Amino acid sequence: MVMAFTDLLDALGGVGRFQLLHTALLLLPCSLLACHNFLQNFTAAVPPHHCRGPANHTEATNDSENWLMATVPLDQLGAPEPCRRFTKPQWALLSPNSSLPGAVTEGCKDGWVYNRSVFPSTIVMEARTLRDLAQSVYMAGVLVGAAVFGSLADR
């Protein structure tokens, strides 16, 4: 004779305190797992940033507004480009009515300067490669945990 699970549960006494307690205890780690899945939205956030200026030029400090205008091109919205910089400082851009249509740019060779007003520190600011590594390690842990604890649960 084949019994459905609900018939078997009814024959054993139905849903009682034992089943409710174990269900509640299983919900706690499941709710914490959801928090871990969203964790990288905050620890690996990419704040606004721009290229650090060339280190071999000492005409101005890297933090000054004039230095930024002379070393980093602006995008269409007027914000500093996040991944391009001029090969040489363009001091002519500091005068109000000037433009340099053919200025040569390059990728960020000396790193980035991050806006720390929203996120004081993220793994992207510390090392850009850690973002992908952290996600890969977390997902590998989920995979191994599912395989190990899944087989233990079946026993």
Contacts in CASP RR format, 6 or more apart in sequence:
PFRMAT RR
TARGET T0000
AUTHOR 0000-0000-0000
METHOD contacts of the structure
MODEL  1
MVMAFTDLLDALGGVGRFQLLHTALLLLPCSLLACHNFLQNFTAAVPPHH
CRGPANHTEATNDSENWLMATVPLDQLGAPEPCRRFTKPQWALLSPNSSL
PGAVTEGCKDGWVYNRSVFPSTIVMEARTLRDLAQSVYMAGVLVGAAVFG
SLADR
3 11 0 8 1.000
9 15 0 8 1.000
36 138 0 8 1.000
40 131 0 8 1.000
40 134 0 8 1.000
40 135 0 8 1.000
40 138 0 8 1.000
42 119 0 8 1.000
42 122 0 8 1.000
43 122 0 8 1.000
43 123 0 8 1.000
43 134 0 8 1.000
44 122 0 8 1.000
44 123 0 8 1.000
44 124 0 8 1.000
44 130 0 8 1.000
44 131 0 8 1.000
44 134 0 8 1.000
44 135 0 8 1.000
45 118 0 8 1.000
45 119 0 8 1.000
45 122 0 8 1.000
45 124 0 8 1.000
46 122 0 8 1.000
46 124 0 8 1.000
47 114 0 8 1.000
47 115 0 8 1.000
47 116 0 8 1.000
47 118 0 8 1.000
47 119 0 8 1.000
47 122 0 8 1.000
47 124 0 8 1.000
47 125 0 8 1.000
48 79 0 8 1.000
48 82 0 8 1.000
48 114 0 8 1.000
48 115 0 8 1.000
49 82 0 8 1.000
49 112 0 8 1.000
49 113 0 8 1.000
49 114 0 8 1.000
49 115 0 8 1.000
50 68 0 8 1.000
50 72 0 8 1.000
50 80 0 8 1.000
50 81 0 8 1.000
50 82 0 8 1.000
50 85 0 8 1.000
50 112 0 8 1.000
50 113 0 8 1.000
51 71 0 8 1.000
51 72 0 8 1.000
51 80 0 8 1.000
51 81 0 8 1.000
51 82 0 8 1.000
51 83 0 8 1.000
51 84 0 8 1.000
51 85 0 8 1.000
51 107 0 8 1.000
51 108 0 8 1.000
51 110 0 8 1.000
51 111 0 8 1.000
51 112 0 8 1.000
51 113 0 8 1.000
52 62 0 8 1.000
52 85 0 8 1.000
52 108 0 8 1.000
52 110 0 8 1.000
52 111 0 8 1.000
52 112 0 8 1.000
52 113 0 8 1.000
53 62 0 8 1.000
53 67 0 8 1.000
53 71 0 8 1.000
53 72 0 8 1.000
53 85 0 8 1.000
53 110 0 8 1.000
54 71 0 8 1.000
54 85 0 8 1.000
54 87 0 8 1.000
54 88 0 8 1.000
54 89 0 8 1.000
54 109 0 8 1.000
54 110 0 8 1.000
55 110 0 8 1.000
57 71 0 8 1.000
57 88 0 8 1.000
57 89 0 8 1.000
59 67 0 8 1.000
59 89 0 8 1.000
59 91 0 8 1.000
60 66 0 8 1.000
60 67 0 8 1.000
60 70 0 8 1.000
61 67 0 8 1.000
62 113 0 8 1.000
66 94 0 8 1.000
67 89 0 8 1.000
68 80 0 8 1.000
69 93 0 8 1.000
69 94 0 8 1.000
70 86 0 8 1.000
70 89 0 8 1.000
70 90 0 8 1.000
70 91 0 8 1.000
70 93 0 8 1.000
70 94 0 8 1.000
71 85 0 8 1.000
71 86 0 8 1.000
71 89 0 8 1.000
71 90 0 8 1.000
72 80 0 8 1.000
72 81 0 8 1.000
72 84 0 8 1.000
72 85 0 8 1.000
72 86 0 8 1.000
73 80 0 8 1.000
73 81 0 8 1.000
73 84 0 8 1.000
73 85 0 8 1.000
73 86 0 8 1.000
73 103 0 8 1.000
73 105 0 8 1.000
74 80 0 8 1.000
74 81 0 8 1.000
75 81 0 8 1.000
81 105 0 8 1.000
82 112 0 8 1.000
83 107 0 8 1.000
83 108 0 8 1.000
84 105 0 8 1.000
84 106 0 8 1.000
84 107 0 8 1.000
84 108 0 8 1.000
85 105 0 8 1.000
85 106 0 8 1.000
85 107 0 8 1.000
85 108 0 8 1.000
86 103 0 8 1.000
86 104 0 8 1.000
86 105 0 8 1.000
86 106 0 8 1.000
87 104 0 8 1.000
87 105 0 8 1.000
87 106 0 8 1.000
88 104 0 8 1.000
90 100 0 8 1.000
90 103 0 8 1.000
92 98 0 8 1.000
92 100 0 8 1.000
93 99 0 8 1.000
93 100 0 8 1.000
114 124 0 8 1.000
114 125 0 8 1.000
116 125 0 8 1.000
119 125 0 8 1.000
123 130 0 8 1.000
123 131 0 8 1.000
123 134 0 8 1.000
124 130 0 8 1.000
124 131 0 8 1.000
END
